[in-house]
Amino acid sequence: MDIQAIAKEIRKDVIRMTYAAGAQGAHIGGSLSMCEIMAVLYHEVMRIDANDPLNDDRDRFILSKGHGAIAMFAALKSIGLITDEELMSYKHDGSIITAHPTYMPDKGMEFASGSLGQGLSIGAGVAMALKMKNKSPQVYVLVGDGECDEGSIWEAAASAAHLGLDNLVCIVDKNRLQYDGPTDEVMNMGSLKDKFIAFGWDAYDVDGHDCKALTDVFKTAHDKPLAVICETVKGKGVSFIEGNYRWHNASLNEEQFNQAMAEQEA
């Protein structure tokens, strides 16, 4: 299985969905930075059966940075839980594929995304419930580095360590940009790895676009909650979007779409 090739297909679908949304646009920048993370989680790490998506032994995934939904939808398509027709109906009237994930467990979406900062608390609650039921699944929560400005992230981090939730994994998409500029200028959080360690977690920095490195760190044994700080590039894979916070949420015209797709074959 070529995970890097799967990540490329997810990236293509992110571009296609953005274009399909027309003038409404999409949160393309922070979705492009997630593609390798999504490919590794859904094809190498998480226990999810597309033929039995609500199996009791499934791992759980919570997208806290809900604006990255199109990358999640593309990943769900890649494992057969969403069709291409559903994917391309994104933001159209009557579509089940909306701007942020909604509750559709049979489609692999068990948790709706709310305001930023809520997902890790939800994840801690789910992980604690699984512990109480003596269940073994892991709970994976994807947050953004800008989202780590939120105090609720750190309340959840403290609680998870206190409760010994070694079945909880927090993945930080550290693309260094948020809606209104560089994260270090909006709120300089210093080393997120050091912060999670100080809160009682195991934590690792990793290249968020290196599928092998991601797989290895997710499979690292840990007896504490695990934080994986993924160094990524906002807009990864599209030259005119990479590293530009103004593409946090935007639309693609035909020329831009064609260029973006052509760059995936370069």
N, C-alpha and C positions, 0 to 999 in steps of 0.2 A: 504494500500500500504506500503510495507516494503522497505523504501528508502535505508537502510543499505544493504539489499540484492541486490538491483539494483546496488549500488556502487560496490559490490563484483563482479557482472557480468561484469560491465564495466572494473574492474581491470583484470579479467580473459581475456577479449578481448584485453586489452593492451598487456598482455603477449603473447597471441596467435598471434597478429599482428607482434610483435617484432620477434617472432620465424619464422613466415611466410616470413618475409623480408630477411631471410637468412643472408649471410655475409654482406649485406648492413646495417643491424641493424636498430635501431630506437632510438629516444630520450625517452627511457623508464623511466629513473629516475624521470624526471619532469612531466611525464604523470601519473605515479603511485601516485604522491602526489596530483593530481587533482581529483581523482575519486569521492570522496564524494561531492565535489563542483559541479561537473558535474551532478551527480544524483539529487542533491537538486534543482539545477537550472532548469533542463529539466523536472523534475517530480513534483516539489512542487511550484516553484516560477514563472517561465516565462510562459507567455501566448503564446503558440505555438501549432498550430493545424496541425498535420501531414497530414491531408486530405486537408488542405488549407494553405500551408506553407507561402504564400505571402499575407495573409489577412492583410488589412491595419492596423488592431488593434493589430497585433502581437508585442511582445517584440523583441528587437534586441540583438544579442549576438556577440561580437567581441573578437576573441582570439588574443590578442596582442602578448603573448608568443607563437608564432606559432609553436615552436618545441614541444609543448604539444598536437599536432594535433591528435595523435592516441587516446587520451582520449576523445577528442571532437567527433571523428568519432564513437567511441564506444557508446557514449551518443546518437548520432543521430541514430545509429542502434537501441538503446533501445526504441526509440519512433517511429520507423518504417520508417524513412526517408532514411536509408541505409540498404541494405540487408547484410546478413552474407557473401554471396559470394563476394559482392563488398568489404566488410571489409577485407577478406582474400586475396584479390588481391593487397593489399597494396604494393606499390613500384614495382609491376610487370609491364612489358611492356604493355602499353595500358590501364592501370588502371586509373579510375577517382580518386582513393584514393592515394594521393601523400604525399611527406614528410611534407609539410605545406599546410594549407587550400588554395584552389583556389576558384574562383567565380562560385558557382553552387547553385543559390538560391532555385531551386526546391528540392535540397538535404539538405537545411537548412544552407548552407554556403553562406552568403551574402557579406562577406568581406574576401579578400585574405590577408594573413599575409605577411608583408614586414620585413624590418629591425626592430630589437627590439626598442621599444620606440615610435612607431607610433600609436599604437592602441588607446591610450587614446585621442589623438588629433582627430582621426577619430570619436571616440565615442562622443566627445564634439560637433563635427560638426553635427552628426546625431541627437543628443539630441536637439541641437539648431533648426535644421530644423523641427523636430516634434513640438517643441514649437511654431514656426512661423506658422505652419499649424493647431494649436490648437488640436493636437493629444495627446492622453494620454499614449501611450506605454512607457515602461522603456527601457533604454539602458544599458546593462551589458557588462563591459570590463574586461577581465581577464589578468592581468599582472604578471610577476614574480618579486620576490624581487631583484634579480640581475639586472633585467631590470630597476628597480628604480634608478640605477646609471645614467640613461640617463636624461640629462637636459630637453629633450622634454616632459618627463612625468610631470615635474613640471611646464613647460609653459602651458601645457594643464590643469593641476590642477588649476593654477591661473586664467586661462580664464574661466573655468567652474564655479568657485565660483563667478567671476565678472558678469557672464551672468545669474546667478541664475538658473543653470541647476539642479533642484531637481529631474529630471527624469534620471539622470546619476548615475550609480553605478560602482565604480572601485573595483575590487576584486584582492587582492594581494595574490598570492600563495607564502607564506613566508616559503620556505623549507630550507632556510639558506645556500644553496649551489648553485653555478653556475658552468659554464664550467670548470674553472681553479681553483676552491677551495671554501672555505667558504666565503660567502658574506661579513662578517664583516672584513675579511682580504683583500679582493679585494677592497672594498669600504665601509667603515663603515658608514651607514646612520643613526645610532641612532634609535630612536623610529619613525617608519613610521606613527603610529597613531598620534603622536604629530605633525609630519610634515604636515599631511593632515589637521589637525585641524588648524594649523597655517596658512594654505593656504585658510581657510574659509569653510572647509568641516565638515560634521558630520563624525565621524570615530569610529570604534569599533575593538577591538582584539577579536578573536574567535578561538576555536579549529577547525581547518579545516577538521578534520576527524569525527566530531560529527554532524551527520545529523540534529538532532533536534536543536542544538545550531545554526547551519548555517541557517536553515529555519527561526528560530525566529529572527535572526538579519537582514536577508534580508527583513522580513516583518515589521521591525520597521519603524514607521512613521518618515519622515524626510522632512524638508523644505529647505535643502541645498543638494548639491551633497553628495553622501554617499560613504565612503571608508570602505571596510570590509577587515581587515588584518587577513588572515587565517594562523594560526600556523600549519604547516604541516611537514611531514617527507619525504624527497626525497627518492624515492624507496619504499614507504609505502607498507607493506604487503608481501614483499619478503626479507627474512632474509639476504641474501648475497648481496642485493642491497641497503638496507636501510642505509642512512647516508653516502654513498660512492660516492663522486663527480665523480669518474672515470666511473660510470655508467650513466653519463649524456647522452651519446650516445653510444650504444653498441649492440652487437648481443648475442643471446642465443644459446648455443649448446643443443643437445638433453637432456643430463643429467640435465643441468640447467633449461631447459624448464619444464621437468617433476617434478623437485623439486619445482619450482615456482608454478606450477599448484596444486601440492599436498598441498602446504602450504595454498592455498585458501580454502581447505576443512578441515583444522585442527581446 
